[in-house]
């Protein structure tokens, strides 16, 4: 895994640990699941936060989990 991806993973796990008051291993496991399943996570977040219940596949394909 590249260093940039590892730093994103660590930052996300620290945020999860801080906001959810989890222990370190549980937060790291949650962050690992989010990063590995980024396409599913993006679709879920798009569906959750959009006004309509239907989402187009094109909208999800244009989004990324992290800014490059």
Secondary structure, DSSP 8 states (H G I E B T S, - for coil): --HHHHHHHHHHHHHHHHHHT--HHHHHHHHHHHHHTHHHHHHHHHHHHSSSS---HHHHHT--SS--
